[in-house]
Amino acid sequence: MTGVRMDKWLWAARFFKTRALAADACELGRIESNGQRAKAAREVRVGDLLGVKTEAGDFRVEVLLLSEVRGPAAVAQTLYRETEESRELRLKAAEERKEMLRLGVLTEGKPSKRDRQERSRLRGKIHRF
């Protein structure tokens, strides 16, 4: 096997719960392959560097193995290796979320517009007015 469809591999590696969600992420530009936006039908090959944006965080991973079949989580984790920078950034973001909870920034109920803008600023997202 020389390559696997991007959406199949993302599903098999358990980044997304369904293949349809993986395909949607590709369509929305949340997946990059070697620095370029990836479509769902693009082939993933061993050695590719992928950027994956999910609700769980932003991942930068190197593809180690290919699979078209979704298996146990332990097997899925052997398909890729996360880069050190990616791991550090995700841990930093998790710490910031914990700090926001501790300070009471995150409250129950729907956040106000001001709260949403503040969260975007803390996450490093550009907010245009």
The first five atom37 places (N, CA, C, CB, O) and aatype in JSON, in Angstrom:
{
  "aatype": [12, 16, 7, 19, 1, 12, 3, 11, 17, 10, 17, 0, 0, 1, 13, 13, 11, 16, 1, 0, 10, 0, 0, 3, 0, 4, 6, 10, 7, 1, 9, 6, 15, 2, 7, 5, 1, 0, 11, 0, 0, 1, 6, 19, 1, 19, 7, 3, 10, 10, 7, 19, 11, 16, 6, 0, 7, 3, 13, 1, 19, 6, 19, 10, 10, 10, 15, 6, 19, 1, 7, 14, 0, 0, 19, 0, 5, 16, 10, 18, 1, 6, 16, 6, 6, 15, 1, 6, 10, 1, 10, 11, 0, 0, 6, 6, 1, 11, 6, 12, 10, 1, 10, 7, 19, 10, 16, 6, 7, 11, 14, 15, 11, 1, 3, 1, 5, 6, 1, 15, 1, 10, 1, 7, 11, 9, 8, 1, 13],
  "atom_mask": [
    [1, 1, 1, 1, 1],
    [1, 1, 1, 1, 1],
    [1, 1, 1, 0, 1],
    [1, 1, 1, 1, 1],
    [1, 1, 1, 1, 1],
    [1, 1, 1, 1, 1],
    [1, 1, 1, 1, 1],
    [1, 1, 1, 1, 1],
    [1, 1, 1, 1, 1],
    [1, 1, 1, 1, 1],
    [1, 1, 1, 1, 1],
    [1, 1, 1, 1, 1],
    [1, 1, 1, 1, 1],
    [1, 1, 1, 1, 1],
    [1, 1, 1, 1, 1],
    [1, 1, 1, 1, 1],
    [1, 1, 1, 1, 1],
    [1, 1, 1, 1, 1],
    [1, 1, 1, 1, 1],
    [1, 1, 1, 1, 1],
    [1, 1, 1, 1, 1],
    [1, 1, 1, 1, 1],
    [1, 1, 1, 1, 1],
    [1, 1, 1, 1, 1],
    [1, 1, 1, 1, 1],
    [1, 1, 1, 1, 1],
    [1, 1, 1, 1, 1],
    [1, 1, 1, 1, 1],
    [1, 1, 1, 0, 1],
    [1, 1, 1, 1, 1],
    [1, 1, 1, 1, 1],
    [1, 1, 1, 1, 1],
    [1, 1, 1, 1, 1],
    [1, 1, 1, 1, 1],
    [1, 1, 1, 0, 1],
    [1, 1, 1, 1, 1],
    [1, 1, 1, 1, 1],
    [1, 1, 1, 1, 1],
    [1, 1, 1, 1, 1],
    [1, 1, 1, 1, 1],
    [1, 1, 1, 1, 1],
    [1, 1, 1, 1, 1],
    [1, 1, 1, 1, 1],
    [1, 1, 1, 1, 1],
    [1, 1, 1, 1, 1],
    [1, 1, 1, 1, 1],
    [1, 1, 1, 0, 1],
    [1, 1, 1, 1, 1],
    [1, 1, 1, 1, 1],
    [1, 1, 1, 1, 1],
    [1, 1, 1, 0, 1],
    [1, 1, 1, 1, 1],
    [1, 1, 1, 1, 1],
    [1, 1, 1, 1, 1],
    [1, 1, 1, 1, 1],
    [1, 1, 1, 1, 1],
    [1, 1, 1, 0, 1],
    [1, 1, 1, 1, 1],
    [1, 1, 1, 1, 1],
    [1, 1, 1, 1, 1],
    [1, 1, 1, 1, 1],
    [1, 1, 1, 1, 1],
    [1, 1, 1, 1, 1],
    [1, 1, 1, 1, 1],
    [1, 1, 1, 1, 1],
    [1, 1, 1, 1, 1],
    [1, 1, 1, 1, 1],
    [1, 1, 1, 1, 1],
    [1, 1, 1, 1, 1],
    [1, 1, 1, 1, 1],
    [1, 1, 1, 0, 1],
    [1, 1, 1, 1, 1],
    [1, 1, 1, 1, 1],
    [1, 1, 1, 1, 1],
    [1, 1, 1, 1, 1],
    [1, 1, 1, 1, 1],
    [1, 1, 1, 1, 1],
    [1, 1, 1, 1, 1],
    [1, 1, 1, 1, 1],
    [1, 1, 1, 1, 1],
    [1, 1, 1, 1, 1],
    [1, 1, 1, 1, 1],
    [1, 1, 1, 1, 1],
    [1, 1, 1, 1, 1],
    [1, 1, 1, 1, 1],
    [1, 1, 1, 1, 1],
    [1, 1, 1, 1, 1],
    [1, 1, 1, 1, 1],
    [1, 1, 1, 1, 1],
    [1, 1, 1, 1, 1],
    [1, 1, 1, 1, 1],
    [1, 1, 1, 1, 1],
    [1, 1, 1, 1, 1],
    [1, 1, 1, 1, 1],
    [1, 1, 1, 1, 1],
    [1, 1, 1, 1, 1],
    [1, 1, 1, 1, 1],
    [1, 1, 1, 1, 1],
    [1, 1, 1, 1, 1],
    [1, 1, 1, 1, 1],
    [1, 1, 1, 1, 1],
    [1, 1, 1, 1, 1],
    [1, 1, 1, 1, 1],
    [1, 1, 1, 0, 1],
    [1, 1, 1, 1, 1],
    [1, 1, 1, 1, 1],
    [1, 1, 1, 1, 1],
    [1, 1, 1, 1, 1],
    [1, 1, 1, 0, 1],
    [1, 1, 1, 1, 1],
    [1, 1, 1, 1, 1],
    [1, 1, 1, 1, 1],
    [1, 1, 1, 1, 1],
    [1, 1, 1, 1, 1],
    [1, 1, 1, 1, 1],
    [1, 1, 1, 1, 1],
    [1, 1, 1, 1, 1],
    [1, 1, 1, 1, 1],
    [1, 1, 1, 1, 1],
    [1, 1, 1, 1, 1],
    [1, 1, 1, 1, 1],
    [1, 1, 1, 1, 1],
    [1, 1, 1, 1, 1],
    [1, 1, 1, 0, 1],
    [1, 1, 1, 1, 1],
    [1, 1, 1, 1, 1],
    [1, 1, 1, 1, 1],
    [1, 1, 1, 1, 1],
    [1, 1, 1, 1, 1]
  ],
  "atom_positions": [
    [[0.86, -1.17, 0.0], [0.0, 0.0, 0.0], [0.9, 1.23, 0.0], [-0.98, 0.0, 1.23], [1.71, 1.41, 0.92]],
    [[0.78, 2.08, -1.02], [1.63, 3.27, -1.11], [0.97, 4.5, -0.52], [2.0, 3.53, -2.55], [1.66, 5.42, -0.07]],
    [[-0.35, 4.54, -0.53], [-1.05, 5.71, 0.0], [-2.48, 5.37, 0.39], [0.0, 0.0, 0.0], [-3.06, 4.39, -0.07]],
    [[-3.04, 6.2, 1.26], [-4.41, 6.03, 1.75], [-5.09, 7.39, 1.65], [-4.45, 5.47, 3.23], [-4.44, 8.43, 1.83]],
    [[-6.37, 7.4, 1.37], [-7.11, 8.66, 1.34], [-6.98, 9.38, 2.68], [-8.61, 8.41, 1.01], [-6.96, 8.76, 3.74]],
    [[-6.87, 10.7, 2.6], [-6.7, 11.52, 3.8], [-7.81, 11.29, 4.81], [-6.63, 12.99, 3.43], [-7.54, 11.1, 6.0]],
    [[-9.07, 11.31, 4.36], [-10.19, 11.16, 5.3], [-10.2, 9.78, 5.95], [-11.51, 11.41, 4.6], [-10.54, 9.66, 7.13]],
    [[-9.82, 8.74, 5.21], [-9.76, 7.4, 5.79], [-8.67, 7.31, 6.85], [-9.51, 6.35, 4.69], [-8.87, 6.72, 7.91]],
    [[-7.51, 7.89, 6.55], [-6.4, 7.8, 7.49], [-6.71, 8.57, 8.78], [-5.11, 8.33, 6.85], [-6.45, 8.09, 9.87]],
    [[-7.28, 9.78, 8.64], [-7.63, 10.57, 9.82], [-8.65, 9.85, 10.69], [-8.17, 11.95, 9.4], [-8.59, 9.9, 11.92]],
    [[-9.59, 9.18, 10.04], [-10.6, 8.39, 10.77], [-9.95, 7.19, 11.45], [-11.72, 7.92, 9.81], [-10.23, 6.91, 12.61]],
    [[-9.07, 6.49, 10.73], [-8.4, 5.31, 11.28], [-7.47, 5.69, 12.43], [-7.61, 4.58, 10.18], [-7.3, 4.92, 13.38]],
    [[-6.85, 6.89, 12.35], [-5.94, 7.35, 13.4], [-6.71, 7.97, 14.57], [-4.95, 8.36, 12.84], [-6.1, 8.43, 15.54]],
    [[-8.03, 7.97, 14.48], [-8.93, 8.43, 15.55], [-8.83, 9.92, 15.86], [-8.64, 7.67, 16.8], [-9.02, 10.34, 17.0]],
    [[-8.53, 10.73, 14.85], [-8.62, 12.17, 15.02], [-10.07, 12.62, 14.92], [-7.75, 12.9, 13.97], [-10.46, 13.62, 15.52]],
    [[-10.87, 11.86, 14.16], [-12.29, 12.16, 13.98], [-13.11, 10.91, 14.2], [-12.56, 12.75, 12.59], [-12.65, 9.8, 13.95]],
    [[-14.34, 11.11, 14.69], [-15.2, 9.98, 15.03], [-15.77, 9.29, 13.79], [-16.33, 10.46, 15.92], [-15.99, 8.08, 13.81]],
    [[-16.0, 10.06, 12.72], [-16.53, 9.48, 11.49], [-15.7, 9.96, 10.3], [-18.02, 9.84, 11.29], [-14.99, 10.96, 10.39]],
    [[-15.8, 9.24, 9.21], [-15.12, 9.65, 7.99], [-15.71, 10.93, 7.44], [-15.18, 8.55, 6.94], [-15.0, 11.75, 6.85]],
    [[-17.01, 11.1, 7.63], [-17.68, 12.31, 7.15], [-17.13, 13.54, 7.87], [-19.21, 12.2, 7.35], [-16.93, 14.58, 7.24]],
    [[-16.89, 13.43, 9.17], [-16.31, 14.56, 9.91], [-14.89, 14.85, 9.43], [-16.3, 14.26, 11.42], [-14.49, 16.01, 9.33]],
    [[-14.13, 13.81, 9.12], [-12.78, 13.99, 8.61], [-12.81, 14.68, 7.24], [-12.04, 12.63, 8.51], [-12.0, 15.56, 6.97]],
    [[-13.75, 14.28, 6.38], [-13.89, 14.9, 5.06], [-14.31, 16.36, 5.2], [-14.91, 14.12, 4.21], [-13.83, 17.22, 4.45]],
    [[-15.21, 16.65, 6.14], [-15.64, 18.03, 6.36], [-14.47, 18.9, 6.84], [-16.78, 18.07, 7.39], [-14.33, 20.04, 6.4]],
    [[-13.64, 18.36, 7.71], [-12.48, 19.09, 8.2], [-11.53, 19.42, 7.04], [-11.74, 18.28, 9.29], [-10.97, 20.51, 6.99]],
    [[-11.36, 18.49, 6.13], [-10.52, 18.73, 4.96], [-11.13, 19.85, 4.11], [-10.36, 17.44, 4.12], [-10.43, 20.74, 3.65]],
    [[-12.43, 19.78, 3.9], [-13.12, 20.76, 3.08], [-13.03, 22.16, 3.7], [-14.59, 20.36, 2.9], [-12.94, 23.16, 2.98]],
    [[-13.06, 22.24, 5.02], [-13.01, 23.52, 5.72], [-11.58, 24.05, 5.89], [-13.66, 23.39, 7.08], [-11.39, 25.14, 6.44]],
    [[-10.59, 23.31, 5.42], [-9.21, 23.77, 5.48], [-8.53, 23.55, 6.82], [0.0, 0.0, 0.0], [-7.56, 24.24, 7.13]],
    [[-9.03, 22.63, 7.61], [-8.45, 22.37, 8.92], [-7.35, 21.31, 8.89], [-9.53, 21.93, 9.87], [-6.74, 21.0, 9.91]],
    [[-7.09, 20.78, 7.71], [-6.06, 19.75, 7.55], [-5.02, 20.26, 6.56], [-6.68, 18.4, 7.07], [-5.35, 20.74, 5.48]],
    [[-3.75, 20.14, 6.94], [-2.65, 20.49, 6.05], [-1.74, 19.28, 5.89], [-1.85, 21.7, 6.6], [-1.52, 18.52, 6.83]],
    [[-1.24, 19.12, 4.69], [-0.29, 18.05, 4.41], [0.96, 18.67, 3.81], [-0.91, 16.97, 3.46], [0.91, 19.23, 2.72]],
    [[2.06, 18.56, 4.52], [3.33, 19.14, 4.09], [3.19, 20.62, 3.76], [3.87, 18.39, 2.86], [3.76, 21.11, 2.79]],
    [[2.43, 21.35, 4.59], [2.29, 22.79, 4.44], [1.22, 23.25, 3.48], [0.0, 0.0, 0.0], [1.04, 24.46, 3.3]],
    [[0.5, 22.33, 2.84], [-0.55, 22.71, 1.9], [-1.89, 22.17, 2.37], [-0.22, 22.18, 0.5], [-1.97, 21.11, 3.0]],
    [[-2.96, 22.93, 2.06], [-4.29, 22.45, 2.41], [-4.55, 21.12, 1.73], [-5.38, 23.48, 2.01], [-4.2, 20.92, 0.57]],
    [[-5.15, 20.21, 2.45], [-5.37, 18.86, 1.94], [-6.86, 18.61, 1.72], [-4.79, 17.81, 2.9], [-7.69, 18.95, 2.56]],
    [[-7.18, 18.02, 0.59], [-8.54, 17.59, 0.32], [-8.71, 16.17, 0.85], [-8.87, 17.67, -1.2], [-7.74, 15.47, 1.13]],
    [[-9.97, 15.75, 0.97], [-10.26, 14.43, 1.53], [-9.68, 13.3, 0.69], [-11.77, 14.25, 1.67], [-9.31, 12.26, 1.23]],
    [[-9.6, 13.48, -0.61], [-9.13, 12.42, -1.5], [-7.6, 12.39, -1.65], [-9.76, 12.57, -2.86], [-7.07, 11.48, -2.29]],
    [[-6.92, 13.35, -1.09], [-5.46, 13.37, -1.2], [-4.87, 12.15, -0.51], [-4.88, 14.67, -0.57], [-5.35, 11.71, 0.53]],
    [[-3.82, 11.61, -1.1], [-3.2, 10.42, -0.52], [-2.21, 10.79, 0.57], [-2.51, 9.61, -1.6], [-1.4, 11.71, 0.42]],
    [[-2.29, 10.06, 1.66], [-1.33, 10.2, 2.76], [-0.28, 9.13, 2.56], [-2.03, 10.06, 4.17], [-0.6, 7.97, 2.26]],
    [[0.97, 9.52, 2.71], [2.07, 8.57, 2.57], [2.92, 8.6, 3.84], [2.94, 8.9, 1.32], [2.91, 9.58, 4.59]],
    [[3.65, 7.54, 4.07], [4.54, 7.47, 5.23], [5.56, 8.59, 5.1], [5.24, 6.06, 5.32], [6.16, 8.79, 4.04]],
    [[5.76, 9.32, 6.19], [6.72, 10.42, 6.21], [6.08, 11.79, 6.03], [0.0, 0.0, 0.0], [6.74, 12.8, 6.25]],
    [[4.81, 11.85, 5.65], [4.12, 13.13, 5.49], [3.98, 13.82, 6.84], [2.73, 12.93, 4.84], [3.81, 13.17, 7.87]],
    [[4.05, 15.15, 6.82], [3.8, 15.95, 8.01], [2.42, 16.56, 7.88], [4.89, 17.05, 8.21], [2.14, 17.3, 6.93]],
    [[1.56, 16.26, 8.84], [0.18, 16.73, 8.79], [-0.09, 17.72, 9.91], [-0.79, 15.56, 8.87], [0.41, 17.58, 11.02]],
    [[-0.89, 18.73, 9.59], [-1.4, 19.66, 10.59], [-2.89, 19.4, 10.72], [0.0, 0.0, 0.0], [-3.62, 19.54, 9.74]],
    [[-3.35, 19.03, 11.91], [-4.75, 18.66, 12.12], [-5.32, 19.56, 13.22], [-4.88, 17.15, 12.51], [-4.81, 19.6, 14.34]],
    [[-6.39, 20.29, 12.87], [-7.06, 21.15, 13.85], [-8.38, 20.49, 14.23], [-7.3, 22.59, 13.29], [-9.26, 20.31, 13.38]],
    [[-8.51, 20.13, 15.5], [-9.73, 19.52, 16.0], [-10.17, 20.25, 17.26], [-9.52, 18.0, 16.29], [-9.5, 21.17, 17.72]],
    [[-11.31, 19.83, 17.8], [-11.78, 20.43, 19.05], [-10.81, 20.14, 20.19], [-13.18, 19.9, 19.39], [-10.72, 20.91, 21.14]],
    [[-10.08, 19.03, 20.09], [-9.14, 18.65, 21.13], [-7.86, 19.49, 21.09], [-8.79, 17.18, 20.99], [-7.11, 19.51, 22.07]],
    [[-7.61, 20.17, 19.99], [-6.42, 21.0, 19.87], [-5.83, 20.92, 18.47], [0.0, 0.0, 0.0], [-6.38, 20.27, 17.58]],
    [[-4.72, 21.59, 18.3], [-4.0, 21.58, 17.03], [-2.86, 20.59, 17.13], [-3.48, 23.0, 16.65], [-2.03, 20.66, 18.04]],
    [[-2.82, 19.66, 16.2], [-1.8, 18.62, 16.19], [-0.89, 18.79, 14.98], [-2.45, 17.22, 16.19], [-1.37, 19.11, 13.89]],
    [[0.41, 18.6, 15.16], [1.37, 18.48, 14.07], [1.94, 17.07, 14.21], [2.52, 19.62, 14.13], [2.62, 16.76, 15.19]],
    [[1.67, 16.22, 13.23], [2.07, 14.82, 13.34], [2.83, 14.36, 12.1], [0.86, 13.93, 13.57], [2.65, 14.89, 11.01]],
    [[3.68, 13.38, 12.31], [4.38, 12.71, 11.22], [3.75, 11.33, 11.04], [5.94, 12.59, 11.51], [3.57, 10.6, 12.01]],
    [[3.41, 11.0, 9.81], [2.77, 9.72, 9.51], [3.84, 8.62, 9.55], [2.06, 9.76, 8.12], [4.85, 8.7, 8.85]],
    [[3.59, 7.59, 10.39], [4.53, 6.47, 10.51], [4.03, 5.22, 9.78], [4.76, 6.15, 11.97], [4.81, 4.51, 9.16]],
    [[2.72, 4.97, 9.88], [2.11, 3.8, 9.25], [0.82, 4.2, 8.56], [1.86, 2.69, 10.3], [0.21, 5.22, 8.88]],
    [[0.4, 3.38, 7.61], [-0.86, 3.62, 6.9], [-1.89, 2.58, 7.31], [-0.64, 3.59, 5.37], [-1.56, 1.42, 7.57]],
    [[-3.15, 3.02, 7.36], [-4.23, 2.1, 7.67], [-5.53, 2.66, 7.11], [-4.35, 1.87, 9.19], [-5.78, 3.86, 7.17]],
    [[-6.36, 1.77, 6.56], [-7.69, 2.14, 6.09], [-8.75, 1.65, 7.06], [-7.94, 1.57, 4.69], [-9.94, 1.91, 6.87]],
    [[-8.33, 0.93, 8.09], [-9.26, 0.3, 9.02], [-9.13, 0.95, 10.39], [-9.0, -1.24, 9.11], [-8.02, 1.15, 10.88]],
    [[-10.25, 1.28, 10.99], [-10.25, 1.87, 12.33], [-10.13, 0.75, 13.35], [-11.53, 2.73, 12.59], [-10.96, -0.16, 13.39]],
    [[-9.11, 0.83, 14.18], [-8.9, -0.19, 15.19], [-8.9, 0.41, 16.57], [0.0, 0.0, 0.0], [-9.37, 1.53, 16.76]],
    [[-8.39, -0.32, 17.54], [-8.32, 0.19, 18.91], [-7.43, 1.43, 19.0], [-7.8, -0.9, 19.85], [-6.57, 1.66, 18.15]],
    [[-7.65, 2.22, 20.04], [-6.89, 3.45, 20.22], [-5.39, 3.18, 20.33], [-7.37, 4.18, 21.46], [-4.57, 3.96, 19.85]],
    [[-5.03, 2.08, 20.97], [-3.61, 1.74, 21.11], [-2.96, 1.53, 19.75], [-3.45, 0.48, 21.98], [-1.81, 1.92, 19.55]],
    [[-3.68, 0.93, 18.82], [-3.15, 0.71, 17.48], [-3.13, 2.02, 16.71], [-4.0, -0.34, 16.73], [-2.18, 2.29, 15.97]],
    [[-4.16, 2.83, 16.88], [-4.25, 4.11, 16.17], [-3.09, 5.02, 16.54], [-5.59, 4.81, 16.49], [-2.59, 5.76, 15.69]],
    [[-2.64, 4.98, 17.77], [-1.55, 5.84, 18.21], [-0.21, 5.44, 17.59], [-1.44, 5.81, 19.7], [0.73, 6.23, 17.59]],
    [[-0.11, 4.24, 17.06], [1.12, 3.82, 16.41], [1.2, 4.3, 14.97], [1.25, 2.31, 16.46], [2.25, 4.17, 14.33]],
    [[0.11, 4.86, 14.44], [0.09, 5.33, 13.05], [0.84, 6.64, 12.87], [-1.33, 5.5, 12.58], [1.23, 6.97, 11.75]],
    [[1.03, 7.39, 13.95], [1.65, 8.71, 13.84], [2.5, 9.02, 15.07], [0.58, 9.8, 13.65], [2.42, 8.35, 16.1]],
    [[3.33, 10.07, 14.91], [4.12, 10.58, 16.03], [3.92, 12.09, 16.06], [5.66, 10.19, 15.89], [4.16, 12.78, 15.07]],
    [[3.49, 12.59, 17.21], [3.27, 14.03, 17.35], [4.6, 14.73, 17.58], [2.29, 14.32, 18.52], [5.45, 14.22, 18.3]],
    [[4.78, 15.89, 16.96], [6.02, 16.63, 17.13], [6.08, 17.23, 18.53], [6.15, 17.74, 16.07], [5.05, 17.45, 19.17]],
    [[7.28, 17.5, 19.0], [7.48, 18.06, 20.34], [6.84, 19.44, 20.46], [8.98, 18.14, 20.67], [6.23, 19.76, 21.48]],
    [[6.98, 20.28, 19.42], [6.4, 21.63, 19.47], [4.89, 21.55, 19.62], [6.76, 22.43, 18.21], [4.29, 22.3, 20.39]],
    [[4.28, 20.63, 18.89], [2.82, 20.46, 18.95], [2.39, 20.04, 20.34], [2.36, 19.43, 17.91], [1.42, 20.57, 20.88]],
    [[3.1, 19.09, 20.92], [2.76, 18.6, 22.25], [2.87, 19.73, 23.28], [3.67, 17.41, 22.64], [2.01, 19.87, 24.15]],
    [[3.94, 20.52, 23.18], [4.14, 21.63, 24.11], [3.04, 22.67, 23.98], [5.5, 22.27, 23.88], [2.54, 23.17, 24.99]],
    [[2.66, 23.01, 22.75], [1.6, 24.01, 22.54], [0.26, 23.52, 23.08], [1.48, 24.34, 21.05], [-0.49, 24.29, 23.68]],
    [[-0.04, 22.24, 22.87], [-1.31, 21.7, 23.38], [-1.32, 21.7, 24.91], [-1.54, 20.28, 22.85], [-2.34, 22.03, 25.52]],
    [[-0.2, 21.33, 25.53], [-0.12, 21.35, 26.99], [-0.25, 22.77, 27.53], [1.19, 20.72, 27.47], [-0.89, 23.0, 28.56]],
    [[0.36, 23.72, 26.83], [0.25, 25.13, 27.24], [-1.19, 25.6, 27.15], [1.16, 26.02, 26.36], [-1.68, 26.28, 28.06]],
    [[-1.89, 25.25, 26.08], [-3.29, 25.63, 25.92], [-4.15, 25.0, 27.01], [-3.81, 25.22, 24.54], [-5.08, 25.64, 27.51]],
    [[-3.85, 23.76, 27.37], [-4.61, 23.09, 28.44], [-4.39, 23.8, 29.77], [-4.19, 21.6, 28.55], [-5.33, 23.96, 30.55]],
    [[-3.16, 24.22, 30.03], [-2.87, 24.96, 31.26], [-3.61, 26.29, 31.29], [-1.38, 25.2, 31.39], [-4.12, 26.69, 32.33]],
    [[-3.69, 26.97, 30.14], [-4.42, 28.23, 30.07], [-5.9, 28.02, 30.35], [-4.23, 28.88, 28.7], [-6.52, 28.83, 31.04]],
    [[-6.46, 26.93, 29.82], [-7.88, 26.63, 30.09], [-8.1, 26.37, 31.58], [-8.34, 25.41, 29.26], [-9.09, 26.83, 32.15]],
    [[-7.18, 25.63, 32.2], [-7.3, 25.37, 33.63], [-7.22, 26.67, 34.42], [-6.21, 24.4, 34.09], [-7.95, 26.87, 35.39]],
    [[-6.32, 27.56, 34.01], [-6.17, 28.85, 34.68], [-7.43, 29.69, 34.53], [-4.95, 29.61, 34.13], [-7.86, 30.34, 35.48]],
    [[-8.03, 29.67, 33.35], [-9.26, 30.41, 33.11], [-10.38, 29.87, 33.99], [-9.66, 30.35, 31.63], [-11.19, 30.63, 34.51]],
    [[-10.43, 28.56, 34.15], [-11.43, 27.96, 35.04], [-11.19, 28.39, 36.49], [-11.41, 26.43, 34.93], [-12.13, 28.71, 37.21]],
    [[-9.94, 28.38, 36.89], [-9.59, 28.75, 38.26], [-9.94, 30.2, 38.55], [-8.11, 28.51, 38.5], [-10.39, 30.53, 39.65]],
    [[-9.72, 31.08, 37.58], [-10.0, 32.49, 37.77], [-11.48, 32.84, 37.59], [-9.17, 33.31, 36.81], [-11.9, 33.96, 37.87]],
    [[-12.25, 31.88, 37.13], [-13.67, 32.12, 36.96], [-14.03, 32.79, 35.65], [0.0, 0.0, 0.0], [-15.15, 33.27, 35.48]],
    [[-13.08, 32.82, 34.72], [-13.37, 33.42, 33.42], [-14.42, 32.6, 32.7], [-12.09, 33.53, 32.58], [-15.32, 33.15, 32.06]],
    [[-14.31, 31.28, 32.8], [-15.28, 30.4, 32.17], [-16.43, 30.18, 33.15], [-14.63, 29.04, 31.75], [-16.25, 29.59, 34.22]],
    [[-17.59, 30.64, 32.79], [-18.76, 30.49, 33.64], [-19.78, 29.64, 32.92], [-19.35, 31.86, 34.03], [-19.65, 29.35, 31.73]],
    [[-20.8, 29.26, 33.65], [-21.85, 28.48, 33.02], [-22.73, 29.39, 32.19], [-22.69, 27.74, 34.08], [-22.81, 30.6, 32.44]],
    [[-23.37, 28.81, 31.19], [-24.26, 29.59, 30.34], [-23.55, 30.08, 29.1], [0.0, 0.0, 0.0], [-22.36, 29.82, 28.89]],
    [[-24.3, 30.78, 28.28], [-23.78, 31.28, 27.02], [-22.85, 32.47, 27.26], [-24.94, 31.68, 26.08], [-23.21, 33.4, 27.98]],
    [[-21.64, 32.44, 26.67], [-20.72, 33.56, 26.87], [-21.19, 34.8, 26.1], [-19.29, 33.17, 26.43], [-21.83, 34.7, 25.06]],
    [[-20.85, 35.95, 26.64], [-21.2, 37.19, 25.95], [-20.22, 37.41, 24.8], [-21.17, 38.4, 26.93], [-19.23, 36.69, 24.66]],
    [[-20.51, 38.41, 23.98], [-19.64, 38.72, 22.85], [-18.24, 39.1, 23.38], [-20.24, 39.88, 22.0], [-17.23, 38.7, 22.8]],
    [[-18.21, 39.85, 24.46], [-16.94, 40.26, 25.05], [-16.15, 39.04, 25.53], [-17.18, 41.23, 26.21], [-14.94, 38.96, 25.34]],
    [[-16.85, 38.08, 26.17], [-16.19, 36.85, 26.63], [-15.6, 36.07, 25.45], [-17.18, 35.97, 27.4], [-14.48, 35.58, 25.53]],
    [[-16.35, 35.95, 24.36], [-15.88, 35.21, 23.18], [-14.64, 35.88, 22.59], [-16.98, 35.12, 22.12], [-13.69, 35.2, 22.2]],
    [[-14.65, 37.21, 22.51], [-13.51, 37.93, 21.98], [-12.28, 37.73, 22.87], [-13.83, 39.43, 21.84], [-11.16, 37.57, 22.38]],
    [[-12.49, 37.76, 24.18], [-11.39, 37.56, 25.11], [-10.79, 36.16, 24.96], [-11.86, 37.77, 26.56], [-9.57, 36.0, 24.97]],
    [[-11.64, 35.15, 24.81], [-11.15, 33.79, 24.62], [-10.37, 33.67, 23.33], [-12.31, 32.79, 24.63], [-9.32, 33.03, 23.29]],
    [[-10.87, 34.29, 22.27], [-10.17, 34.25, 20.99], [-8.8, 34.9, 21.12], [-10.98, 34.96, 19.9], [-7.81, 34.39, 20.58]],
    [[-8.73, 36.01, 21.83], [-7.46, 36.7, 22.02], [-6.49, 35.83, 22.82], [-7.68, 38.04, 22.72], [-5.3, 35.76, 22.5]],
    [[-7.0, 35.16, 23.87], [-6.14, 34.3, 24.67], [-5.62, 33.09, 23.89], [-6.88, 33.83, 25.89], [-4.51, 32.63, 24.12]],
    [[-6.43, 32.6, 22.99], [-6.01, 31.44, 22.17], [-5.08, 31.84, 21.06], [-7.23, 30.73, 21.58], [-4.53, 30.98, 20.36]],
    [[-4.88, 33.15, 20.87], [-3.96, 33.6, 19.83], [-4.6, 33.72, 18.47], [0.0, 0.0, 0.0], [-3.89, 33.87, 17.48]],
    [[-5.91, 33.67, 18.4], [-6.58, 33.82, 17.14], [-6.73, 35.31, 16.84], [-7.95, 33.11, 17.14], [-6.96, 36.12, 17.74]],
    [[-6.6, 35.65, 15.59], [-6.73, 37.05, 15.17], [-8.21, 37.39, 15.15], [-6.07, 37.3, 13.77], [-9.02, 36.68, 14.55]],
    [[-8.55, 38.48, 15.81], [-9.95, 38.9, 15.85], [-10.04, 40.26, 15.16], [-10.5, 38.97, 17.32], [-9.51, 41.25, 15.66]],
    [[-10.72, 40.3, 14.02], [-10.85, 41.53, 13.27], [-12.15, 42.21, 13.64], [-10.78, 41.27, 11.76], [-13.18, 41.55, 13.83]],
    [[-12.1, 43.51, 13.75], [-13.3, 44.29, 14.06], [-13.79, 45.01, 12.85], [-13.03, 45.28, 15.16], [-14.8, 45.72, 12.92]]
  ]
}
